[in-house]
């Protein structure tokens, strides 16, 4: 049983859709990421509704959310098609995090309370106790670790943008395993980030989070390249 369930920043609804729409969104998103829905294939509401046994309105909601996250392209304002989940797409997603997260971390360091720091430490203890044994639990805990820093940010648009792109990268990352070197780096980065927050060192915390997010994105890209090479071989 997971200790935390990844949740959006307070006051931010990451989907803005009904419960049925959110459920079918996850199904279609997973089909796109896994390749079960091929790149550039047409997405027909009636077919998706039958495939997932979901109402047409829920499918339309899901497609709009997938469009907002870049998984679906609307051609000529009419035809919905699957966007290729390629290396350029992943690069674009994680580079947005590299741009916005340092600013959000600076803000957090300046306003962090002892309770915030204690929560980060508690989550990190759980991350280390799990030690990547359960990848889904790790993903939820890691997301919660970052959410603690951003969920009260005054700029809700920035928080929502971070959340949506984080969820995209997280979903794609589920296809791959962490390398041993990446596992060690995640642990080091989290411990050092907590130390910098305690010290009130906003500048170095911002530098570290930029490197951390860049490392996460590059790790996914490396895994994608390796998988592509394996298929080609």
NUKOL-546093 format. One record per residue (C-alpha): x, z, y negated; residue number from 1; chain; residue in three letters. Coordinates in Angstrom, 3 decimals, always signed. Layout:
REM residues N
east / up / north / i / ch / aa
X / Z / Y / NUM / A / ALA .
...
END
This chain:
REM residues 233
east / up / north / i / ch / aa
+0.000 / +0.000 / +0.000 / 1 / A / UNK .
+1.459 / -1.004 / -3.360 / 2 / A / UNK .
+2.123 / +1.738 / -5.875 / 3 / A / UNK .
+1.256 / -0.546 / -8.780 / 4 / A / UNK .
-0.868 / -3.621 / -9.139 / 5 / A / UNK .
+0.437 / -6.009 / -11.745 / 6 / A / UNK .
-1.860 / -5.855 / -14.723 / 7 / A / UNK .
-1.926 / -7.544 / -18.123 / 8 / A / UNK .
-0.956 / -5.843 / -21.376 / 9 / A / UNK .
-3.628 / -3.523 / -22.723 / 10 / A / UNK .
-6.336 / -5.445 / -24.547 / 11 / A / UNK .
-5.217 / -8.777 / -23.090 / 12 / A / UNK .
-7.291 / -10.566 / -20.489 / 13 / A / UNK .
-4.883 / -12.975 / -18.750 / 14 / A / UNK .
-7.638 / -15.086 / -17.342 / 15 / A / UNK .
-10.710 / -14.906 / -19.567 / 16 / A / UNK .
-12.747 / -16.136 / -16.621 / 17 / A / UNK .
-15.299 / -14.706 / -14.216 / 18 / A / UNK .
-14.304 / -12.892 / -11.038 / 19 / A / UNK .
-15.153 / -15.997 / -9.004 / 20 / A / UNK .
-13.165 / -18.167 / -11.420 / 21 / A / UNK .
-10.129 / -15.890 / -11.118 / 22 / A / UNK .
-10.324 / -15.983 / -7.316 / 23 / A / UNK .
-10.500 / -19.771 / -7.064 / 24 / A / UNK .
-7.780 / -20.052 / -9.736 / 25 / A / UNK .
-5.367 / -18.213 / -7.436 / 26 / A / UNK .
-6.315 / -20.418 / -4.482 / 27 / A / UNK .
-5.825 / -23.665 / -6.390 / 28 / A / UNK .
-2.624 / -22.406 / -8.026 / 29 / A / UNK .
-1.192 / -21.512 / -4.614 / 30 / A / UNK .
-2.167 / -24.944 / -3.282 / 31 / A / UNK .
-0.303 / -26.567 / -6.183 / 32 / A / UNK .
+2.829 / -24.424 / -5.848 / 33 / A / UNK .
+2.960 / -24.843 / -2.070 / 34 / A / UNK .
+2.533 / -28.611 / -2.309 / 35 / A / UNK .
-0.752 / -28.658 / -0.413 / 36 / A / UNK .
-2.084 / -30.325 / -3.550 / 37 / A / UNK .
+0.487 / -33.003 / -4.272 / 38 / A / UNK .
+1.922 / -33.753 / -7.693 / 39 / A / UNK .
-0.244 / -36.090 / -9.783 / 40 / A / UNK .
-3.146 / -35.885 / -7.324 / 41 / A / UNK .
-6.571 / -35.918 / -8.922 / 42 / A / UNK .
-8.528 / -32.653 / -9.019 / 43 / A / UNK .
-12.246 / -33.242 / -8.499 / 44 / A / UNK .
-14.539 / -30.292 / -9.176 / 45 / A / UNK .
-16.969 / -31.137 / -6.358 / 46 / A / UNK .
-14.171 / -31.461 / -3.810 / 47 / A / UNK .
-12.500 / -28.211 / -4.877 / 48 / A / UNK .
-15.844 / -26.434 / -4.867 / 49 / A / UNK .
-16.441 / -27.482 / -1.264 / 50 / A / UNK .
-12.856 / -26.797 / -0.211 / 51 / A / UNK .
-12.917 / -23.210 / -1.503 / 52 / A / UNK .
-16.624 / -22.546 / -1.043 / 53 / A / UNK .
-16.919 / -21.710 / -4.728 / 54 / A / UNK .
-19.453 / -22.593 / -7.432 / 55 / A / UNK .
-18.608 / -25.590 / -9.598 / 56 / A / UNK .
-18.562 / -23.429 / -12.741 / 57 / A / UNK .
-15.921 / -21.169 / -11.190 / 58 / A / UNK .
-13.792 / -24.212 / -10.342 / 59 / A / UNK .
-14.091 / -25.511 / -13.913 / 60 / A / UNK .
-13.009 / -22.112 / -15.254 / 61 / A / UNK .
-10.046 / -22.107 / -12.875 / 62 / A / UNK .
-8.984 / -25.595 / -13.928 / 63 / A / UNK .
-9.070 / -24.637 / -17.606 / 64 / A / UNK .
-6.851 / -21.618 / -16.899 / 65 / A / UNK .
-4.487 / -23.722 / -14.803 / 66 / A / UNK .
-4.358 / -26.217 / -17.651 / 67 / A / UNK .
-3.444 / -23.464 / -20.137 / 68 / A / UNK .
-0.573 / -22.415 / -17.875 / 69 / A / UNK .
+0.698 / -25.936 / -17.366 / 70 / A / UNK .
-0.207 / -26.354 / -13.699 / 71 / A / UNK .
-2.883 / -28.947 / -14.451 / 72 / A / UNK .
-2.801 / -31.934 / -16.778 / 73 / A / UNK .
-5.951 / -33.373 / -18.343 / 74 / A / UNK .
-5.575 / -37.148 / -18.660 / 75 / A / UNK .
-7.549 / -38.910 / -21.385 / 76 / A / UNK .
-9.567 / -35.696 / -21.901 / 77 / A / UNK .
-11.331 / -36.341 / -18.621 / 78 / A / UNK .
-9.363 / -36.547 / -15.371 / 79 / A / UNK .
-7.576 / -33.398 / -14.165 / 80 / A / UNK .
-4.370 / -33.942 / -12.212 / 81 / A / UNK .
-1.726 / -31.725 / -10.633 / 82 / A / UNK .
+1.376 / -31.330 / -12.742 / 83 / A / UNK .
+4.616 / -31.705 / -10.760 / 84 / A / UNK .
+6.168 / -28.245 / -10.236 / 85 / A / UNK .
+9.671 / -29.454 / -10.841 / 86 / A / UNK .
+12.828 / -27.979 / -12.250 / 87 / A / UNK .
+11.996 / -29.055 / -15.805 / 88 / A / UNK .
+8.698 / -27.151 / -15.618 / 89 / A / UNK .
+10.413 / -23.971 / -14.397 / 90 / A / UNK .
+13.117 / -24.290 / -17.055 / 91 / A / UNK .
+10.528 / -24.630 / -19.808 / 92 / A / UNK .
+8.653 / -21.556 / -18.568 / 93 / A / UNK .
+11.587 / -19.168 / -18.318 / 94 / A / UNK .
+13.190 / -20.346 / -21.565 / 95 / A / UNK .
+10.073 / -19.180 / -23.410 / 96 / A / UNK .
+10.704 / -15.702 / -21.992 / 97 / A / UNK .
+14.333 / -15.855 / -23.111 / 98 / A / UNK .
+13.110 / -16.565 / -26.638 / 99 / A / UNK .
+10.355 / -13.962 / -26.998 / 100 / A / UNK .
+11.339 / -11.009 / -24.808 / 101 / A / UNK .
+14.376 / -9.879 / -26.847 / 102 / A / UNK .
+12.173 / -9.412 / -29.912 / 103 / A / UNK .
+9.615 / -7.455 / -27.885 / 104 / A / UNK .
+12.315 / -5.259 / -26.352 / 105 / A / UNK .
+13.750 / -4.483 / -29.794 / 106 / A / UNK .
+10.324 / -3.267 / -30.853 / 107 / A / UNK .
+9.934 / -1.187 / -27.705 / 108 / A / UNK .
+13.299 / +0.539 / -28.067 / 109 / A / UNK .
+12.415 / +1.578 / -31.610 / 110 / A / UNK .
+9.105 / +3.167 / -30.564 / 111 / A / UNK .
+9.732 / +4.290 / -26.955 / 112 / A / UNK .
+8.650 / +7.839 / -26.159 / 113 / A / UNK .
+10.050 / +10.213 / -23.522 / 114 / A / UNK .
+6.936 / +9.430 / -21.467 / 115 / A / UNK .
+7.724 / +5.699 / -21.621 / 116 / A / UNK .
+11.268 / +6.310 / -20.445 / 117 / A / UNK .
+10.054 / +8.612 / -17.668 / 118 / A / UNK .
+7.656 / +5.880 / -16.496 / 119 / A / UNK .
+10.432 / +3.276 / -16.446 / 120 / A / UNK .
+12.605 / +5.652 / -14.437 / 121 / A / UNK .
+9.782 / +6.361 / -11.988 / 122 / A / UNK .
+9.102 / +2.667 / -11.435 / 123 / A / UNK .
+12.809 / +1.985 / -10.998 / 124 / A / UNK .
+13.021 / +4.737 / -8.369 / 125 / A / UNK .
+10.238 / +2.996 / -6.459 / 126 / A / UNK .
+11.959 / -0.374 / -6.828 / 127 / A / UNK .
+15.158 / +1.068 / -5.387 / 128 / A / UNK .
+13.306 / +2.887 / -2.612 / 129 / A / UNK .
+11.663 / -0.387 / -1.586 / 130 / A / UNK .
+14.993 / -2.231 / -1.974 / 131 / A / UNK .
+13.301 / -5.638 / -1.634 / 132 / A / UNK .
+11.976 / -4.804 / +1.867 / 133 / A / UNK .
+8.441 / -5.674 / +0.755 / 134 / A / UNK .
+8.770 / -8.653 / -1.634 / 135 / A / UNK .
+5.173 / -8.396 / -2.854 / 136 / A / UNK .
+5.603 / -4.710 / -3.692 / 137 / A / UNK .
+8.864 / -5.490 / -5.460 / 138 / A / UNK .
+7.159 / -8.188 / -7.507 / 139 / A / UNK .
+4.362 / -5.823 / -8.547 / 140 / A / UNK .
+6.765 / -3.022 / -9.442 / 141 / A / UNK .
+9.077 / -5.349 / -11.340 / 142 / A / UNK .
+6.170 / -6.741 / -13.328 / 143 / A / UNK .
+4.973 / -3.224 / -14.090 / 144 / A / UNK .
+8.489 / -2.270 / -15.260 / 145 / A / UNK .
+8.423 / -5.027 / -17.867 / 146 / A / UNK .
+4.785 / -4.448 / -18.757 / 147 / A / UNK .
+5.540 / -0.860 / -19.767 / 148 / A / UNK .
+7.720 / -2.270 / -22.529 / 149 / A / UNK .
+5.270 / -4.864 / -23.810 / 150 / A / UNK .
+1.725 / -3.669 / -23.150 / 151 / A / UNK .
+1.349 / -1.864 / -26.499 / 152 / A / UNK .
+3.073 / -4.513 / -28.586 / 153 / A / UNK .
+1.251 / -5.124 / -31.857 / 154 / A / UNK .
+1.428 / -8.917 / -31.431 / 155 / A / UNK .
-1.176 / -9.538 / -28.765 / 156 / A / UNK .
-0.591 / -13.303 / -28.852 / 157 / A / UNK .
+3.073 / -12.776 / -27.994 / 158 / A / UNK .
+2.131 / -10.298 / -25.262 / 159 / A / UNK .
-0.366 / -12.742 / -23.779 / 160 / A / UNK .
+2.146 / -15.584 / -23.911 / 161 / A / UNK .
+4.723 / -13.420 / -22.147 / 162 / A / UNK .
+2.222 / -12.361 / -19.484 / 163 / A / UNK .
+0.990 / -15.849 / -18.691 / 164 / A / UNK .
+4.455 / -17.339 / -18.383 / 165 / A / UNK .
+5.662 / -14.336 / -16.408 / 166 / A / UNK .
+2.825 / -14.842 / -13.925 / 167 / A / UNK .
+3.650 / -18.537 / -13.592 / 168 / A / UNK .
+7.304 / -17.828 / -12.804 / 169 / A / UNK .
+6.335 / -14.965 / -10.507 / 170 / A / UNK .
+3.969 / -17.197 / -8.524 / 171 / A / UNK .
+6.620 / -19.897 / -8.117 / 172 / A / UNK .
+9.255 / -17.304 / -7.236 / 173 / A / UNK .
+7.165 / -16.056 / -4.310 / 174 / A / UNK .
+8.190 / -19.203 / -2.438 / 175 / A / UNK .
+11.800 / -18.064 / -2.314 / 176 / A / UNK .
+13.841 / -15.044 / -1.241 / 177 / A / UNK .
+16.198 / -13.100 / -3.486 / 178 / A / UNK .
+19.874 / -13.676 / -2.788 / 179 / A / UNK .
+21.982 / -10.559 / -2.284 / 180 / A / UNK .
+23.779 / -11.155 / -5.574 / 181 / A / UNK .
+20.476 / -11.499 / -7.457 / 182 / A / UNK .
+19.157 / -8.305 / -5.882 / 183 / A / UNK .
+22.219 / -6.399 / -7.051 / 184 / A / UNK .
+21.961 / -7.890 / -10.545 / 185 / A / UNK .
+18.310 / -6.913 / -10.912 / 186 / A / UNK .
+19.144 / -3.309 / -10.039 / 187 / A / UNK .
+22.089 / -3.212 / -12.471 / 188 / A / UNK .
+20.081 / -4.764 / -15.286 / 189 / A / UNK .
+17.188 / -2.320 / -14.894 / 190 / A / UNK .
+19.453 / +0.731 / -14.812 / 191 / A / UNK .
+21.385 / -0.463 / -17.850 / 192 / A / UNK .
+18.201 / -1.308 / -19.736 / 193 / A / UNK .
+16.881 / +2.208 / -19.191 / 194 / A / UNK .
+20.190 / +3.610 / -20.451 / 195 / A / UNK .
+20.039 / +1.472 / -23.584 / 196 / A / UNK .
+16.425 / +2.468 / -24.270 / 197 / A / UNK .
+17.412 / +6.132 / -23.969 / 198 / A / UNK .
+20.303 / +5.557 / -26.374 / 199 / A / UNK .
+18.075 / +3.747 / -28.855 / 200 / A / UNK .
+20.359 / +0.707 / -28.693 / 201 / A / UNK .
+17.884 / -2.045 / -29.538 / 202 / A / UNK .
+20.478 / -4.764 / -30.183 / 203 / A / UNK .
+22.199 / -4.484 / -26.809 / 204 / A / UNK .
+18.874 / -4.022 / -25.015 / 205 / A / UNK .
+17.681 / -7.310 / -26.537 / 206 / A / UNK .
+20.873 / -9.076 / -25.457 / 207 / A / UNK .
+20.531 / -7.694 / -21.936 / 208 / A / UNK .
+16.884 / -8.719 / -21.507 / 209 / A / UNK .
+17.709 / -12.277 / -22.592 / 210 / A / UNK .
+20.409 / -12.458 / -19.915 / 211 / A / UNK .
+18.081 / -10.834 / -17.376 / 212 / A / UNK .
+15.269 / -13.331 / -17.942 / 213 / A / UNK .
+17.691 / -16.248 / -18.005 / 214 / A / UNK .
+19.155 / -15.036 / -14.711 / 215 / A / UNK .
+15.720 / -14.804 / -13.125 / 216 / A / UNK .
+14.859 / -18.347 / -14.165 / 217 / A / UNK .
+18.183 / -19.771 / -13.059 / 218 / A / UNK .
+17.819 / -18.044 / -9.700 / 219 / A / UNK .
+14.501 / -19.818 / -9.082 / 220 / A / UNK .
+16.048 / -23.131 / -10.144 / 221 / A / UNK .
+18.955 / -22.636 / -7.736 / 222 / A / UNK .
+16.522 / -21.911 / -4.920 / 223 / A / UNK .
+14.516 / -25.015 / -5.770 / 224 / A / UNK .
+17.661 / -27.161 / -5.744 / 225 / A / UNK .
+18.762 / -25.709 / -2.405 / 226 / A / UNK .
+15.335 / -26.367 / -0.869 / 227 / A / UNK .
+15.343 / -29.915 / -2.239 / 228 / A / UNK .
+18.814 / -30.563 / -0.812 / 229 / A / UNK .
+17.740 / -29.177 / +2.572 / 230 / A / UNK .
+14.733 / -31.502 / +2.652 / 231 / A / UNK .
+16.870 / -34.477 / +1.637 / 232 / A / UNK .
+19.408 / -33.639 / +4.349 / 233 / A / UNK .
END
